[in-house]
């Protein structure tokens, strides 16, 4: 049965290092928790937008997504890769309501 292999690699803290490549692209590499290196070519314009978003957002997370490509010496290529940066928003907590509910349950 034919299938498509798509991959999403999440990262945060800092952007990976980008190296200029041909055809208005930049090459980046990310290493996962198992030591597998994923190499992707990203459109230079998308990369610049990602850099801008990182500088504007205080707390952020990013992802590289694309098709799982051929195996390389240390990992895999990510084909037709794109990058997205998301601003992490603080979680709204309602500690007083939660405490009141917990106290009501404990006192019953």
Secondary structure, DSSP 8 states (H G I E B T S, - for coil): -----EEEEEE-SS---EEEETTTEEEEEEE-TTS-EEEEEEEHHHHHHHHHHHHH-SSEEEEEEEEEEEE-SSEEEEEEEEEEEEE-------HHHHHHHHHHHHH-
